[in-house]
Amino acid sequence: MKAIKYLMMAAVAIMTAVSFTACSDDDDDDVKNNYTVYQDAVNQTVKAQKRNSKAILLVAFGSTWQQAYDAFDSTVAAYKTAFPGYDVYLSFSSAICINRAAAGENVAPRNFYAPPFWLAAFAQEGVQYSEIVVQSLQVIPGEEYTRVINYIKDFANNANGDIDDDYLANVTLKLGVPLLQDKDEDVPAVAKALDNLYKDKAANSVVAFMGHGNPDSYDTYKANIRYTELEEALQTLSPNYFVGTVDMMENFKTHVLARMQAAGITSGKVYCHPLMSIDGDHGHNDMAGDDDAWDNGFEANEEGEVEDTSWKMYFSHMGYTCDNSTMIEKGLLELPTVRQIWMNHTADAIAGEPLDYYHSKNPEE
């Protein structure tokens, strides 16, 4: 299932790349026209919505599911309430999600734009916010968070040469870090918030959280360790909590099963919950989907993962009660106490020093 999905994503990315590759003067004009159209749209949105002198830009990877859109909308609303002196905007960092959302995949078409368009709009004449806070909605400080940092660096360094240098010399830039940025503070805080929500289920059943994770070659800042640390923190509260991923080596659903069996848990209910900001494609398909490669047994790939089989179907075949009734289909942004930890990071960024964009806010361990 995951392999097929990645092939589809790669195909879309290739088609997008081809359509924007400059092979002639006409192609150059198309690229410029598309860029101009997108920038003009964001410029007009910002001009129409500007109410304050400061702005918060929330950066999510993106999605094409209505449940995810609702989670993003409620998050923007929560931010507007919590930070009344700031205008709040939402951006997607995934070009594939942006294109699919505009095409109306799964739900009605909706336009989202990448962070560079928003940052440029914040600097346009007649707007020019005095303070810009970029808040990462990533869970771990991994590959996607690195992209967020690079957006800010490109903006601050006027990479396209189209922003007023005097404005850039005076604007205050700040960065809110991901949910699990800090091992000593964020990991136990998230564990406590999740336990407060699911301790009743964990008392007699497994609660397995499914994160995304980065493949080893993209494990920026070695951020995958946060999943292991979160499982350890959760298990101090109940031994029935487990944390796996769809992309972290040696932490697939097969490895979660091995840890469960090593702990003596060989039957009973398994509740599954996305450990992602939203319940989108991974939650609906990789976790709770009906894909099933069972053929009198499963065959793991060279990485130890069973492909084309959801967590629901996998644990069901492994002898556990795991079905639609045990799928907790909620993204972390839908959990106010967990979302508050992101918002705390935003408040910390606002209260802290302006961002030194030459030295990215990467975790120390």
N, C-alpha and C positions, 0 to 999 in steps of 0.2 A: 504493500500500500504506500509506504513512504517513498520507496524507490520510484514508483509510477508518478507520484505527486511531484517529486523533484524533477523528473524528466519533463513533465508538463510545465513546471515553472521555468526550467531551462529553455524550453522551446519558446515560451512567451518572451523571456528575456532576450533570446537571440533575435526574434522578430522585431522586438522593440529596438534593439541595437542596430539592426539592419535599416530600419525605417529612419533612424536618426544619424546614420553614417553619411558623412559628407563626401559624395563622389563627383559632384559637379556644382556649378554655381547655383543651379536650381535647388539642389539638396541643401546647400548652405542657406538659401533663402527660407526653405521650409523649416530648418532648425531654428533660425532666428525668429520666424513668424510664430512657431509654437512656443518658444521661450517668451516672446513678447506677449502672446495671448495669455499665458499662464501668469506672468508677472503683472500684467494689467488687471487681471481678475483679482489677484490677491491685493494689489494696491487699492483697488476700489473697495474691497471688503474691509480693509483696515481703516481707510478713510471714513467709511460709513459707521464703523463700530467704535472708533476711538472716543473714549470718554475721559481717560486719565493720561497722566504723563509717563506712566510706567506700564510695562507689559510683561506677561508671563506666556511663554510658548511651551506648550506640552508636546513632547515628541514621542509618539508611539510608533511601533513597527507598522501597524496597520491591520486591516481585516476586511472581509466582505460579507460579514454576517450581521443581521439586524441586532442580535443580542449584543454584539460587540459595539455597534454604533450607539445603542442605548447606554451601554456602560461608559463610553467616551462622553456622551452628552451629559450624563449625570455627574461625571467627574469634572467637566468644565463648569457645570452649575455649582458644584461644591466648592471649586476654586474661587469662583466669583463671590460666593458668600464669605469664604474664609479670608480672601484678600481683596477687600473692597476698593483699595486704592490702585488696583491693577486691572488692565484689560487682559482678558484671557483668551488664548487661541490654541487650536489643536492642529498638529501636522502629522503626516505619515512619512516615515523614512523609506518605506518599501515602494519602489517604482511599480512592481507587479501589483501590489495592493491598490495603489493609486489608479492604475490603468483599469483594473478589474472593477473597482468601485465605480469609476466613471462609466464603465460599460454596463453596470447594473447586474453584476453577477450575484445571484442569490436574492437580492433585494433591489428596490428601485435605485436608479443611478444617483450617485452623490459624488460631488467633487471634493477631493482632498488634495493638498499640495505639499511638496517637500519643504523642509525647513529653510533652505536657502531663499526661497521665494518670500517666505514670511519675514525673515531677517532683513532682506532688501526692502520690503515694504515698510518695515518699522523705521527705516532710515530715510525714506523718501521725503522730499520737501513738503512741508505742511503737516507732517506727522512727527518724525524724529523724536521717538521716545527717549527720555533721559536715562532710563534704566530698563534693561532687558534681562529677564530671568529665563533661562532655558532649563526646563525640568524634564529629565529623562524618565520615561515611564517603563523603562526596561526593568526586569527583575534582578538580573545579575550584571555586574560591570564587565561585560564581555564584548563580543564583536560589534553588536549593534550600538552599544554605548560608545565605543571608539568612534563610530561614525558621527554620533552626536557631538563629541568633542571636536572632531574635524570640521563640522559645520561652523562651529563658533570660531575656530581658528581661521578658517577661510574668510569669514565675515570680518573678523577683527583685523586681518591683514589685507582686506580689500582685494581679494584674489581676482575678482573680475574688473577691478579698476573703475567701478561705476558708482561708488559711494563717496560722499563728501569727506575728505580727509579731516577737516576741522571737526565734523560731527563725530567721526570715529575716535578722535583724540579726546573727546569729552564724555562720550556715552559710557555708562557703567554697565558692565557685563557680569552676570552671575550664573552659576551652574548648580542645579539641583541633581544630586546623585541618585543612582538606581535604588530599588527597594532593599536589596541585600548588599549594599556597598560595604558595610563595616561588619567584620566578623564578631566583634565583641559587643556591639550595641544592636545592630539591625537583626542579626540572626536570632538571638534570643527574643527580641521584641516580636518578630514575625511568628516565631514558634508559639509564644504565649497567646498572641491574637488568634492563631489557628486553633490552638487547644481550647481556648474559651468558647469557640464556635462548635467544635466537633468532639469534645471530651466524652459526651454521652455515647456517641457512636464508637469511639475508640475504646470505651470501657469493655466492650464485648466483641468488637469486630476490628478488622484491619481498615485503616484509612490510608490509602496510597495516593500521594500527590504526584502528578505528572508534570514535570518541568520541560523546558525546551532543551537547554544545554547547547554547547558548541562542539562540533567535531574537533578532534585534537589539533588539527592544523589551524583552526580558528579560535582556539581557546585563549583569547586575549586576556592578559593579566592573570592567567590560570584561574579564571572566574568560576569554572565548573566546580571547584572545591566548595563553593557556597551550598550546593545541593547536599553534599555529604555532611557539611557542618549543620545544615538545617535538620537533616534526619537525626543527627546525634542530639541536637537540642530538643527536638520533639520527643525523642525516646527517653529523655530524662523525665518527661511528663507522662508518657505512656509508651510501653514497648510495642504497641500495635500501630505506631505511625511509621510509614516508609516514604522515601522520596526517590523517584526514578526520573528518567528523561526519555525524550525521543532521539536525542542526538549526542549524548555524552558517552564516550567509550566506557564500557564496563559498568554502566548504570542504566541499561535498558530494562524493560519489563522482565526479561529473563533473569537478570541479576537481582531485581527486586524479589522475584519468586525464590531465588536461591537463599537470599537473606531471611525471608520469611520461614522457609523450611529449616534453615539452620537454627532459627529461634524456636522451633517446635510448633510453628503455626502451619498445620497441614490441611485444615478445613475451616469452614465458617464463612461469614460474609466478608466481602472485600468491597469497600466503598472507594470509588475513584474520583479524584478532584483535580482539575487543571491547576497547576502552579504557574500560571501565566497571567498577564495583566487582564486578558479578556478570554472568554470562552468562544473561540473561533474555529477555524478549520481543524487544528490539532485536537481541540477538545471534542468537537462533534464527530470527527472521523478516527483519529489515532487512538483516542481514549474510548469514546462511547459508540463508535461505528459498528456496523454489522459485517465488515470485511473479516473473512475467516479462511485461513489457508490450511485448516485441519484436514489431514488425510490419514486417519488412523495414527496420528502423531504429528509433531511439528518438526521441521528441519531448520535449524538455526543457520544463519550465514556465517561468514568468516569472522565477523565481529561479535558473534554470540547472540545476535538479535533474531527474532522471528518476524519476518516481514509480512506485509499484506494481512495482518491480523491485529485487531484492536486490543487494547487492554481488557476490555469487557469480555471479548470472546476468548482471549488467551487464559485469563484466570478462571473462566467458566470451565474450559476444557481441562484445566489443571486440578479440578475437583473442588473449587470454591463456589459459593453462591455469589455470582457477579453478573448482574443483569441490568436492565433499564432502571429498576427500582434502586439500585445502589450507585447510580451515576449522579454525582453532585455537580451539575453543569453550571458552575458559577466561576467567572474570572475573578482575579484578586481585586480588581477595581470595583467589583460589585459588593465587596465586603468592606463596609465603612471603616472598621477598625484597622484593617490592613491598609486601605487607601490612605488613612491618616498618617501612616509612616512615610509614604511618599510626600504628603503635604508637610510633614515635619521637616523633611529634607529641604523643601522649598523655603520654609520659614528660616531654617538654618542658613541657607544660601543668602537670603535677603539680609539677615542679621550679620553675616560674615563680611570678609573683605572682598573687594571686586576680584573677579577671576583673573588670575595670571595665566593667560591662554598659551603662554610659551611652555608651561608645565601643566600637563593635563591632570585632572583629578582622578588618578588611577589608585586603586587600593594598594596598600603597602604589602599585603600578604593575602 
